[in-house]
């Protein structure tokens, strides 16, 4: 039908004629073999799907306790947020008290701390400073929050051993003092 002139010339030169393609029929034995092969492939796929399902259930049962244990041992975000707020208050108080004459009055205030997900955590912050027996200034910050009916507190302390002179002040050099006279 749609043969090209080049092909026609090649056939004429060889003296061959075009014949109809052979039609092959599948013998009943071959048809049975093909159907059996299809059933085996389908059964293999079904067995693979069942094995994957069993493997998924086994992995889930093994990994569930591990995930739950990780959640139990991880830090409570509320405790972390309240500790961060207490440390920030302590840092601000330490900056004020690092110079001579700096004072931080004992104070208590309501505030909130950001949480990774959800609403901010309401906190009660308390800040105090006092000198201990050795004369060291101890600064204490306490952040308290409610965990249901229980009130939880995070306490952070820092010590300021020596205070620096105020900026712009003049520090006098040490002068030698004469020994007192007339002492026995």
C-alpha positions in Angstrom: 0.0 0.0 0.0 2.2 2.8 1.1 5.6 1.5 0.0 8.2 3.9 -1.0 9.7 3.9 -4.6 13.1 3.0 -3.2 11.7 -0.2 -1.6 9.9 -1.1 -4.8 13.1 -0.8 -6.8 15.0 -2.9 -4.3 12.4 -5.7 -4.5 12.3 -5.7 -8.2 16.1 -6.0 -8.4 16.1 -8.9 -6.1 13.2 -10.6 -7.7 11.3 -11.3 -4.5 7.7 -10.9 -3.8 6.1 -9.6 -0.6 4.2 -12.2 1.4 1.6 -11.8 4.1 2.9 -12.1 7.7 2.5 -15.4 9.4 -0.2 -15.6 12.0 0.8 -17.6 15.0 -1.7 -19.2 17.2 -1.1 -20.0 20.8 -1.5 -23.6 21.6 -3.7 -24.6 24.5 -0.6 -25.6 26.5 1.1 -22.3 25.9 -2.1 -20.4 27.0 -2.3 -22.4 30.2 1.4 -21.6 30.9 0.8 -17.9 30.3 -2.2 -17.8 32.6 -0.2 -19.7 35.3 2.6 -17.3 35.0 0.2 -14.3 35.5 -1.3 -16.0 38.6 2.2 -16.5 40.0 3.1 -12.9 39.4 -0.1 -11.7 41.1 0.5 -14.1 44.0 4.1 -12.8 44.4 2.8 -9.2 44.5 0.2 -10.1 47.1 2.8 -11.8 49.2 5.1 -8.7 49.0 2.2 -6.4 50.0 1.4 -8.6 53.0 5.1 -8.8 54.0 5.4 -5.0 53.8 2.3 -4.6 56.0 3.7 -7.0 58.6 7.0 -5.1 58.6 5.2 -1.8 59.1 3.3 -3.1 62.1 6.5 -4.6 63.6 8.4 -1.3 63.1 5.6 0.7 64.6 5.4 -1.6 67.7 9.2 -1.3 68.1 9.4 2.5 67.6 6.4 3.6 69.7 8.1 3.0 73.1 11.2 4.8 71.8 9.1 7.9 70.7 7.2 7.9 74.0 10.4 7.7 76.1 11.9 10.6 74.1 8.8 12.7 74.9 9.0 11.9 78.6 12.7 12.8 78.8 12.5 16.0 76.8 12.5 19.3 78.5 9.1 20.9 79.4 8.7 24.0 77.2 7.0 25.9 80.1 10.0 25.2 82.4 12.4 26.2 79.7 10.5 29.5 79.0 10.3 30.4 82.7 14.0 29.6 83.2 14.9 31.9 80.2 12.7 34.7 81.6 14.4 34.3 85.1 17.8 34.4 83.5 17.0 37.5 81.5 15.8 39.3 84.7 18.9 38.2 86.5 21.1 39.5 83.7 19.4 42.9 83.7 19.8 43.1 87.5 23.4 42.1 87.3 24.0 44.9 84.8 22.5 47.4 87.2 24.5 46.1 90.2 27.9 45.9 88.6 28.7 49.5 89.5 29.1 50.9 93.0 26.0 52.4 94.4 23.7 50.5 92.0 20.7 49.0 93.7 17.8 46.8 92.7 14.9 46.9 95.0 13.1 43.7 95.8 10.2 43.5 93.3 7.5 41.2 92.1 5.7 41.5 88.7 3.3 39.6 86.5 4.5 39.0 83.0 4.5 36.3 80.3 7.0 34.3 78.4 6.7 33.1 74.8 6.2 29.4 74.2 7.2 27.5 71.0 3.6 26.8 70.1 0.5 28.3 71.5 -0.3 31.2 73.8 2.3 32.9 76.0 2.9 31.4 79.5 1.7 33.7 82.3 4.6 34.2 84.9 5.1 35.8 88.2 8.6 37.2 88.5 10.3 38.0 91.7 13.7 39.7 92.0 15.8 40.3 95.1 19.3 41.1 96.1 21.1 40.7 99.5 24.6 40.4 100.9 25.7 37.1 102.3 28.0 36.6 105.4 31.1 37.1 103.3 29.9 40.4 101.9 29.2 39.0 98.4 26.1 40.4 96.7 23.7 37.6 95.8 21.0 38.3 93.2 18.0 35.9 93.0 15.3 35.7 90.3 12.3 33.4 90.7 9.8 32.7 87.9 6.6 31.0 88.9 3.9 29.5 86.7 0.8 27.3 87.2 0.8 23.7 85.9 -2.9 22.9 86.5 -3.4 23.1 90.3 0.3 23.0 91.0 2.5 26.1 91.1 6.0 25.5 89.8 8.9 27.8 90.4 12.3 28.2 88.7 15.0 29.9 90.9 18.2 31.4 89.4 21.0 33.0 91.5 24.1 34.9 90.7 26.8 36.4 92.8 28.5 39.8 92.2 31.8 39.7 94.2 33.1 43.2 93.5 31.4 46.3 92.1 33.2 48.6 89.7 33.3 52.4 90.1 30.6 54.3 88.2 31.4 55.4 84.7 32.9 58.9 84.7 33.8 58.9 88.4 37.4 59.7 89.6 39.1 57.0 91.5 41.8 58.4 93.9 45.1 56.6 94.0 46.0 55.1 97.4 48.1 57.5 99.5 50.6 56.3 102.1 49.5 57.2 105.6 52.1 58.1 108.3 52.3 55.8 111.3 50.6 57.3 114.4 53.0 58.8 116.9 53.0 58.3 120.6 51.8 54.8 120.4 53.3 52.5 123.1 
